[in-house]
């Protein structure tokens, strides 16, 4: 079984191959981490906002970041070498439109308008003793069911209205803020995503942090990847 990705610009359909997904053993709801690569600590480049950070519940929000939401059920925590990610299941809803993902054999859309979606919010915290300068990509987070049989990510609802409805953001950054977005020790920001919802599903969450260097480029030598397994409610 395979699936296509439909282009919204009416370009040719892209083919993604089916792959067998062999996830970790089922039944483990305890968060587990597998950090790799070196620490993403770095000295802060110039041009950082001088606005002070603010407190938001258990978190100290970075000056450039949107307010942090602690709504929902905490599913687990990813622990990297220099950062952590608290994972919250905030809400379920329905997709506002068909996704771009279509099964090649059945021709069925993998997320149709009206299908259930779940919103997860990720609160990222600098757990190191050094400042971490970030680009607009901040930390790349992705969720995938451990039995997901397709190559590539899971379908989601790209509409921004759902995020607003549930008090979430898929960018995490205040308007008019410019990079580098320096995350000081102990500071946090949040960023959310949604995807096709199936209650009780074992889900692998991956977080990749790639800091900026002094020239404003991504410093891949300091890229850090960590992940955990959570169970959706």
N, C-alpha and C positions, 0 to 999 in steps of 0.2 A: 504494500500500500504506500502511496506517495501523495504529496500535496503540492499544489501550485501556490505561488504568491501572486495575487492579481494586482497589477499596477493601476493606481488611480488616474494615471495620465494616458490610459488606453494603450500602453506599450505592450510588447509581447509578454505572455505569461512566463513567469520564471518557475523552474522545476526544482523542488527540493526533494532529496531522496529520503526514503523511509529508513530508519535505523532502529535496531533493537536497543531499548534502553534498560540497562541492568543497574538499578539504583541500589542503595544500601539496604540492609535488611529491614524489613517492615517492623512496625511496632515500637520504634524508638522515637519517642517524643522529646527526649532530652536533647538540648542543643549541643552540637558537636562542631568543633572548628578545625580547619586544616589550613592554617596560614602558610603562605609561601613567599619567596623572594625576600628582598631586604626591606628594612624600615623605610617609610616614605618621609622621614623627618628631613627638614631642610630649612635653611635660613630664609627669612622673609624678604622678597624683592620689594622695591619701592613702589609707591602708588597705592598703598593700602588705605581703605577708609579709616578715618580717625574716630568714627562714631563708636561709642562704647558698646560692649556686649550687654545683653539683658538676660535676666533670669526667667525661665519658663518652667515652673514646676520643679522636676528633678534635674532639669538641664539648664545650662548656660548657653543662650543662643548667640551665635556669632553676629557681629554688627551688620554684616551684609546679608544675613539670612532672614527668610520669612519666619514668622512665629512658629514655634514647635507645638504640634498636637500630640497629646498623650492619650487620645481617645482610643477606645477599642480594647481588645484582649491581647496581652503580650504573649507571643508565641515562642520566643526564644531570642538568643543573642549570638551574633557572629563576633568572633574575637580574632583580630589580626595582630600583627606585631606592633602597630602604632595607632590603631583605631579599633573601635567596636561599633556594631550596628544592632540596635534594639529593634525587633520586628513586631509590629502591631497589626492585627487583623481588625480593620476599622468598620467595614460595612460590606453588605452585598447589595447588588442592584441588577439591572438588566442592560444589555448592550443597546446603544442608541442606533446602531446601524450594523450592516454586515461587515465582517473583517475582510482582510485581504488574503486569508489563508483558505485554500480549497483542496480537498482530498482529490488526488488525480484519478483514482479508480472509481470512487463513488460520485464524484462531482459535487459533493456536499460541502457547504461552507462550514469550517470548523468553529465559527462563532457567528451565529445569525442574529439579526436584530431581534431583541426580546429574550435572548438566551441569558442565563445568569452570569454575572461577573463578580469578582471579589476585589476589594481595595485593601492593599497592604501599605502601611506607612513605615519607612525606615528612618530611625533617628541615629545619625552618625556622630560619633564623639572622638575627638583626638585624645587618645590615652597615653601619648608619649610626652616627653618633656621639651619637645621642640615644636616650632610653628611649622605647619604644613601648607604651602601655597598650592592652590588648586585652580584648574581651568574651569570653563563653563560646564564641562562634563561632571565635575565634582567627583562623586563615586558612582561607578556603573553597577547597578544592581539588577539582577535577573532572577526570576522564579521559574522552576520547571518541575512538574510532577515527576516523581522517580520512575513511573511507568510510562512516561510520555514517549510515544513510539515514532515521532517525527524528528527529523534533523532540523535544528533551528529552534527558536523560541516559541512560546505559546501565544495564541491570538489574544488581542486585547481591544478594548474600546478606546479609540484615539480621541474621542470628544473631550474637550476641556470642561464641559458643563458638569460632568459627573464628579470631577475632582472638586470643583467649587461647591457643589451640593453637599459634599461630605467634609468640607473644611480642610481640604488637602491641596497639595501642589505637586505637579510633576516636574517642576524646575528647581524649587527650593531657594531661589535667589530673588531679592528685592529688585524692583524695576530701577533701571539706570545705574546699578552697581557694575563695576568693571573688574575684570580679573587683573592680577591674581586674587583669588578669594582665600585669604589667609585664615586658616583654622588654627587658633591658638590652643595650647595645652588646656584640656578640660572643657573647651567649647564644643558646641554641637550645631547641627542643622538637620532638617528633615526633608525627605523626598519620597513621593508615593508612586505606586504603579497599580494597574488592575490587569486581570487576566481571566480567562474562562474559569468559572467556579464549579468545584465539585467538593461537597462537604466531606470531611474526614480524610482527605487526600494527603499522603506523605509528599512533602514538597522540598526540593533542594533550593536554597537561596544562596546565590553567589554574589560577592561584592568585590569589585576591583578598584583600587585607588592608585591613580597615576599622577604624582605631583608635577607641578611646573618647575622648570629650572630658571635661572636668572635671566635667560634670554627669552623667556615666555613660551618655550617649547615643552612638550611633555617629556618628562625624564623617565624613560622606560627602564632604565637601570634600577630605579627605585620603585618600580611598580610592585604593588602588594595585592595578593589575591587570597581571599578567605571565604569559607562557606559553612553552612550548617544545614541540618534537616529539621523541618518543623512539620507539625500536623495541623492542617486547617480545621477550624471548628465548623 
